[in-house]
């Protein structure tokens, strides 16, 4: 959960690369360990990544949102 807070902080500071780096280990969580509190907090990161930012950051934030969508989809299909 600390990594998710770090990812959110990076996004709030306009540092999507730092957010993606902090998020990567979380996204490697096996589907059977993707519990609701984790999915909720990952969703918070996705919501922050959806906020319009500088154009160069758009590709990174789109990648973050896509990775989170895949993470969530795989979690729900594993249950």
One Martini backbone bead per residue (centre of mass of N, CA, C, O) as a GRO file, in nm:
protein
   79
    1UNK     BB    1   0.053   0.066  -0.015
    2UNK     BB    2   0.296   0.257  -0.027
    3UNK     BB    3   0.332   0.255  -0.336
    4UNK     BB    4   0.060   0.395  -0.391
    5UNK     BB    5   0.125   0.657  -0.250
    6UNK     BB    6   0.369   0.721  -0.424
    7UNK     BB    7   0.221   0.730  -0.694
    8UNK     BB    8   0.029   0.959  -0.616
    9UNK     BB    9   0.244   1.170  -0.556
   10UNK     BB   10   0.368   1.178  -0.837
   11UNK     BB   11   0.110   1.268  -0.983
   12UNK     BB   12   0.068   1.533  -0.817
   13UNK     BB   13   0.369   1.633  -0.923
   14UNK     BB   14   0.406   1.543  -1.232
   15UNK     BB   15   0.538   1.220  -1.207
   16UNK     BB   16   0.477   0.951  -1.396
   17UNK     BB   17   0.738   0.784  -1.387
   18UNK     BB   18   0.739   0.743  -1.079
   19UNK     BB   19   0.465   0.604  -1.069
   20UNK     BB   20   0.532   0.361  -1.247
   21UNK     BB   21   0.763   0.256  -1.070
   22UNK     BB   22   0.595   0.219  -0.804
   23UNK     BB   23   0.369   0.025  -0.941
   24UNK     BB   24   0.500  -0.234  -1.056
   25UNK     BB   25   0.501  -0.432  -0.806
   26UNK     BB   26   0.192  -0.433  -0.777
   27UNK     BB   27   0.129  -0.550  -1.071
   28UNK     BB   28   0.275  -0.838  -0.970
   29UNK     BB   29   0.042  -0.937  -0.829
   30UNK     BB   30  -0.123  -1.196  -0.767
   31UNK     BB   31  -0.451  -1.263  -0.818
   32UNK     BB   32  -0.502  -1.403  -0.527
   33UNK     BB   33  -0.395  -1.105  -0.386
   34UNK     BB   34  -0.641  -0.925  -0.503
   35UNK     BB   35  -0.783  -0.729  -0.301
   36UNK     BB   36  -1.008  -0.488  -0.247
   37UNK     BB   37  -0.821  -0.271  -0.120
   38UNK     BB   38  -0.620  -0.280  -0.352
   39UNK     BB   39  -0.814  -0.215  -0.587
   40UNK     BB   40  -0.904   0.058  -0.478
   41UNK     BB   41  -0.620   0.194  -0.474
   42UNK     BB   42  -0.559   0.152  -0.770
   43UNK     BB   43  -0.803   0.321  -0.863
   44UNK     BB   44  -0.692   0.589  -0.754
   45UNK     BB   45  -0.456   0.601  -0.946
   46UNK     BB   46  -0.619   0.599  -1.207
   47UNK     BB   47  -0.770   0.862  -1.152
   48UNK     BB   48  -0.515   1.041  -1.147
   49UNK     BB   49  -0.417   0.956  -1.437
   50UNK     BB   50  -0.680   1.094  -1.578
   51UNK     BB   51  -0.568   1.354  -1.534
   52UNK     BB   52  -0.480   1.625  -1.675
   53UNK     BB   53  -0.174   1.689  -1.835
   54UNK     BB   54   0.095   1.698  -1.979
   55UNK     BB   55   0.158   1.581  -2.285
   56UNK     BB   56   0.417   1.400  -2.233
   57UNK     BB   57   0.252   1.232  -2.004
   58UNK     BB   58   0.023   1.077  -2.154
   59UNK     BB   59   0.159   0.804  -2.217
   60UNK     BB   60   0.210   0.720  -1.924
   61UNK     BB   61  -0.082   0.744  -1.811
   62UNK     BB   62  -0.202   0.546  -2.010
   63UNK     BB   63  -0.029   0.306  -1.919
   64UNK     BB   64  -0.131   0.300  -1.632
   65UNK     BB   65  -0.431   0.256  -1.691
   66UNK     BB   66  -0.395  -0.006  -1.857
   67UNK     BB   67  -0.253  -0.172  -1.636
   68UNK     BB   68  -0.484  -0.151  -1.431
   69UNK     BB   69  -0.705  -0.279  -1.600
   70UNK     BB   70  -0.562  -0.552  -1.624
   71UNK     BB   71  -0.530  -0.608  -1.322
   72UNK     BB   72  -0.837  -0.607  -1.260
   73UNK     BB   73  -0.933  -0.819  -1.461
   74UNK     BB   74  -0.756  -1.054  -1.348
   75UNK     BB   75  -0.883  -1.049  -1.066
   76UNK     BB   76  -1.185  -1.110  -1.148
   77UNK     BB   77  -1.117  -1.380  -1.312
   78UNK     BB   78  -0.992  -1.539  -1.051
   79UNK     BB   79  -1.280  -1.555  -0.876
   0.00000   0.00000   0.00000
